[in-house]
Amino acid sequence: TFGDFLRKVISETSRGHEQDERFT
């Protein structure tokens, strides 16, 4: 469903931000 898609995108984005903070 669209809600599941949004949750997936948000989780992927959150992981990306965490990786960026660690990398910096």
Phi and psi in degrees as a GROMACS rama.xvg file:
@    title "Ramachandran Plot"
@    xaxis  label "Phi"
@    yaxis  label "Psi"
@TYPE xy
-62.6065  -36.8626  PHE-2
-62.5092  -42.7805  GLY-3
-62.6675  -40.2364  ASP-4
-60.4853  -44.9647  PHE-5
-62.2403  -44.3015  LEU-6
-60.0025  -41.0884  ARG-7
-63.4048  -46.9933  LYS-8
-61.4512  -43.6424  VAL-9
-63.7404  -43.5278  ILE-10
-64.3893  -40.8218  SER-11
-64.419  -41.7548  GLU-12
-65.2622  -41.8759  THR-13
-61.0389  -44.6726  SER-14
-60.9182  -40.2933  ARG-15
-60.7167  -44.3829  GLY-16
-63.4099  -40.9107  HIS-17
-62.3987  -42.6065  GLU-18
-64.5717  -41.0278  GLN-19
-61.9462  -43.4258  ASP-20
-63.5574  -42.6136  GLU-21
-64.1226  -43.1225  ARG-22
-63.0859  -36.3973  PHE-23
